[in-house]
Amino acid sequence: MDWYEIRVQGRLDPRWSTWFDGMTLTTVDGSSVLKGPVADQAALHGRLARLRDLGLPLLSVVRIDAEEPA
């Protein structure tokens, strides 16, 4: 299982984190950051499709090391 950090423009309310399978949701400088484990590429594309459906511009998708400090 890989970990990802997905950044979108705009602010997502913390209640949306359940819609993204428990990924942590934070806001930084007017953008929202989802961070957490993703089972596979299909799951990643599913989360990206949900963000698209919300109409939020995608800023970045980065695969991260789970051991990396926050």
Residue pairs with C-beta under 8 A, 6 or more apart in sequence:
1 37
1 38
1 39
2 37
2 38
2 63
3 35
3 36
3 37
3 38
3 63
3 64
3 65
3 66
4 34
4 35
4 36
4 38
4 44
4 61
4 62
4 63
4 64
5 33
5 34
5 35
5 60
5 61
5 62
5 64
6 23
6 33
6 34
6 35
6 47
6 48
6 51
6 58
6 60
6 61
6 62
7 31
7 32
7 33
7 34
7 58
7 59
7 60
7 61
7 62
8 31
8 32
8 34
8 51
8 56
8 57
8 58
8 59
9 30
9 31
9 56
9 57
9 58
9 59
10 30
10 31
10 32
10 56
10 57
11 27
11 30
11 31
11 32
12 25
12 27
12 32
12 34
12 54
12 56
14 25
16 25
16 54
17 23
17 24
17 25
17 34
19 50
20 34
20 36
20 47
20 50
21 36
21 43
21 47
22 36
23 34
23 35
23 36
23 37
23 47
24 34
24 35
24 36
25 32
25 33
25 34
26 32
26 33
26 35
27 33
31 59
32 56
34 47
35 64
37 66
38 44
38 47
44 61
48 58
48 61
51 58
52 58
